[in-house]
Amino acid sequence: MKNLKVFIIITIISSLSYAQGTAGTNAKFEYRSLIDLPSAGVLEKGYVGISLDVMPLGVMVSKIEVGVFDNFSFGISYGGSNIIGSGEIDFYKLPGVNLKLRVMDETEGLPALTLGFDMQGKGTFDDDINRWQIKSPGFYAAASKNFEFFGYLSLHGVVNYSFERDDNDKDLNLGVGLEKTVGGKVSAVAEYDFAINDNNPLSFGDGNGYLNIGVRWSVGEGFTIGMNLRDLLDNKKLNSARADRGLFVEYIKSIF
């Protein structure tokens, strides 16, 4: 029995030492988003990715993506609030659809460039103004560039136009972010959403933008877990006493 326990422990440690998710210098897969902002990463052809965001107020948002062709992926997402907790669950009205097409691969001098469409917002849904707490990206263009810097440093930028406009804030939006590897299996991520489309009197934001940070850990083949802190600048008009804590889980696997 003792030898069996030792064997199991060695097997677990061995599998973790070769972990290849989306985090760390040994990462096998690209980031398709940082926390809430999309990146230029696209799921490889022949792979399927399943992810789950867990947020305050019992919010859970799940997504499944498929790498359909080279540099093109398709996904469907769905969620709701009060899923964890007690009382009635408030599911979103419709699932969200997302498409990504990389139009330019990264070169030594130029970033990767991706065009996308994503109708999935996050957080609670407000029926009065027909929007999520965190607006969906809508149409967007994202650029990403990687550098060797004590491991890897990735810089990201995005411009997007959300279709959630019943709050009378119809502006284009901008966001920037970064990812820094910390060893072979861990990465730190950060993003700043300027929230230009979420700063009028009917909007949820107060004009400071949303600063979010997180950590990602590749714990197994294609398996990544993480923790997020959202709204460090206290931008939300309501329930804004402190940053939101959330969890992230992702699994990617070849379907061939």
C-alpha positions in Angstrom: 0.0 0.0 0.0 2.8 2.4 0.9 4.5 1.7 -2.5 1.2 2.4 -4.3 0.9 5.8 -2.6 4.4 6.7 -3.5 3.7 5.7 -7.1 0.5 7.8 -7.3 2.3 10.8 -5.8 5.2 10.5 -8.3 2.7 10.1 -11.2 0.9 13.3 -10.2 4.1 15.3 -9.8 5.4 14.0 -13.1 2.2 15.0 -14.9 2.2 18.5 -13.4 5.8 19.0 -14.4 4.9 18.6 -18.0 1.7 20.6 -17.8 0.8 22.3 -21.1 -2.2 24.6 -20.9 -2.3 28.3 -21.8 -0.1 29.6 -19.0 3.7 29.8 -18.5 6.6 29.4 -20.9 5.7 25.8 -21.6 2.2 26.8 -22.8 0.9 24.8 -25.7 -2.1 27.0 -26.6 -2.6 30.7 -27.2 -4.7 33.0 -25.1 -8.0 33.8 -26.9 -8.8 36.4 -24.2 -7.1 37.8 -21.2 -9.9 38.2 -18.6 -12.8 39.9 -20.4 -11.1 41.5 -23.4 -10.5 39.3 -26.5 -6.9 38.8 -27.8 -5.6 37.9 -31.3 -5.2 34.3 -30.2 -7.2 31.7 -32.2 -7.9 28.0 -31.2 -5.9 25.7 -33.5 -7.7 23.7 -36.2 -9.0 20.3 -34.8 -9.1 21.4 -31.2 -12.0 22.1 -28.9 -11.9 24.4 -25.9 -14.3 24.5 -22.9 -14.1 27.3 -20.4 -16.0 28.5 -17.4 -16.0 31.9 -15.7 -17.3 32.0 -12.1 -18.2 35.5 -10.8 -20.0 37.2 -7.8 -23.7 36.9 -7.4 -23.6 33.3 -8.4 -22.8 34.2 -12.1 -21.4 31.4 -14.3 -20.6 31.8 -18.0 -19.6 28.7 -20.0 -18.1 28.6 -23.5 -17.3 25.9 -26.0 -15.0 26.8 -29.0 -13.9 24.7 -32.0 -11.0 25.4 -34.2 -12.8 24.9 -37.5 -10.1 25.9 -40.0 -6.6 27.3 -39.8 -6.9 30.7 -38.1 -10.7 30.4 -37.8 -12.7 29.3 -34.7 -16.4 29.2 -33.8 -17.9 29.2 -30.3 -21.2 29.3 -28.4 -21.5 30.5 -24.8 -24.3 30.6 -22.2 -24.7 31.5 -18.5 -26.8 33.1 -15.9 -26.8 34.6 -12.4 -27.6 33.1 -9.0 -26.6 29.7 -10.3 -24.5 29.2 -7.2 -26.4 30.1 -4.1 -30.1 29.9 -3.2 -33.3 31.1 -4.8 -34.4 31.3 -8.4 -31.7 31.1 -11.1 -31.8 33.9 -13.7 -30.5 32.4 -16.9 -29.5 34.6 -19.8 -32.2 34.9 -22.5 -30.1 33.6 -25.4 -26.8 31.9 -25.9 -23.9 34.0 -27.3 -22.1 33.3 -30.5 -18.5 34.1 -31.2 -16.3 34.0 -34.3 -12.6 34.7 -34.7 -10.6 35.0 -37.9 -6.9 35.8 -37.8 -6.1 37.9 -40.8 -2.4 38.4 -40.1 0.1 36.1 -38.3 2.7 37.6 -36.0 6.1 38.4 -37.5 9.3 39.7 -36.0 8.2 43.3 -36.6 4.4 43.1 -36.6 1.7 41.8 -34.2 -0.9 39.2 -35.0 -4.2 40.7 -36.0 -7.6 39.1 -35.5 -11.1 40.2 -36.5 -13.9 38.8 -34.3 -17.6 38.9 -33.3 -18.7 38.0 -29.8 -22.2 38.6 -28.4 -21.6 37.2 -24.9 -21.5 39.7 -22.1 -20.8 38.7 -18.4 -22.3 39.4 -15.0 -26.0 40.0 -14.2 -28.3 41.1 -17.0 -30.4 44.3 -16.7 -33.7 43.8 -18.6 -34.6 47.5 -18.4 -31.7 48.6 -20.5 -31.1 45.3 -22.2 -27.4 44.8 -21.3 -25.0 42.8 -19.2 -23.0 44.2 -16.3 -19.9 43.7 -18.5 -20.9 44.5 -22.1 -20.3 42.0 -24.8 -17.4 42.9 -27.2 -19.6 42.8 -30.4 -17.5 43.4 -33.4 -13.8 43.8 -32.6 -10.2 43.9 -33.9 -7.5 42.6 -31.7 -3.7 42.7 -32.0 -1.1 40.7 -30.0 2.7 40.8 -29.9 5.1 38.5 -28.0 8.5 39.4 -26.7 11.3 37.4 -24.9 11.7 39.1 -21.5 12.6 36.9 -18.6 10.4 34.3 -20.2 7.7 35.8 -22.4 5.9 39.1 -22.3 2.8 39.5 -24.5 1.1 42.9 -25.2 -2.4 43.1 -26.4 -4.8 45.8 -27.8 -8.4 45.7 -28.9 -11.0 48.1 -30.4 -14.6 47.0 -30.3 -18.2 48.1 -31.0 -20.8 46.5 -28.7 -24.4 46.1 -29.8 -25.7 46.7 -26.2 -26.7 50.3 -26.8 -30.1 50.8 -25.0 -28.2 52.7 -22.3 -27.6 55.4 -25.1 -23.8 54.8 -24.9 -23.0 53.8 -28.5 -19.3 54.7 -28.6 -16.4 52.6 -29.9 -14.4 51.1 -27.1 -10.7 50.5 -26.5 -8.7 48.1 -24.3 -5.1 47.1 -23.6 -3.6 44.2 -21.8 -0.5 42.1 -21.1 0.5 38.6 -20.1 3.8 37.8 -18.3 5.0 34.3 -17.8 6.3 33.3 -14.4 8.1 30.1 -14.9 7.0 27.1 -17.0 3.4 26.8 -15.8 2.2 30.2 -14.4 1.3 33.5 -16.0 0.1 36.8 -14.7 -2.5 38.7 -16.8 -3.8 42.3 -16.7 -6.1 44.4 -18.8 -7.5 47.9 -18.8 -10.9 48.4 -20.5 -11.3 52.1 -21.2 -15.1 51.6 -21.1 -15.7 54.5 -23.4 -19.0 52.8 -24.2 -20.0 52.5 -20.5 -19.7 56.0 -19.0 -22.9 58.0 -19.5 -25.7 58.6 -16.9 -27.5 55.4 -17.8 -24.4 53.2 -17.9 -23.0 51.0 -15.1 -19.5 52.6 -15.2 -18.4 55.8 -13.6 -15.8 56.9 -16.1 -12.6 55.4 -14.6 -12.5 52.3 -16.9 -12.1 48.7 -15.7 -8.7 47.5 -14.5 -8.6 43.7 -14.1 -5.8 41.4 -13.1 -5.5 37.6 -12.8 -3.2 34.6 -12.6 -3.3 31.4 -14.7 -1.8 28.0 -13.9 -1.4 25.1 -16.3 -2.1 22.2 -14.1 -2.3 19.4 -16.7 -2.4 18.6 -20.4 -4.7 21.3 -21.9 -6.0 22.2 -18.4 -5.7 25.7 -17.0 -7.2 27.2 -13.8 -7.0 30.8 -12.7 -8.2 33.6 -10.4 -9.4 37.1 -11.4 -9.8 40.4 -9.6 -12.0 42.7 -11.6 -12.6 46.5 -11.2 -9.6 47.5 -9.1 -10.4 51.2 -9.9 -13.8 50.9 -8.4 -15.6 52.0 -11.6 -19.0 50.4 -11.0 -21.6 52.8 -9.8 -23.4 50.0 -7.8 -21.9 47.5 -5.4 -18.5 49.0 -5.9 -17.1 48.7 -2.4 -14.3 46.4 -3.5 -12.9 44.4 -6.4 -14.8 41.4 -7.7 -13.1 38.0 -7.2 -13.7 35.3 -9.7 -12.5 31.9 -10.9 -11.6 30.7 -14.4 -11.3 27.1 -15.7 -10.3 26.0 -19.1 -9.8 22.6 -20.9 -8.5 22.2 -24.5 -8.3 18.9 -26.3 -7.8 17.6 -29.8 -10.9 16.2 -31.4 -9.0 14.0 -33.9 
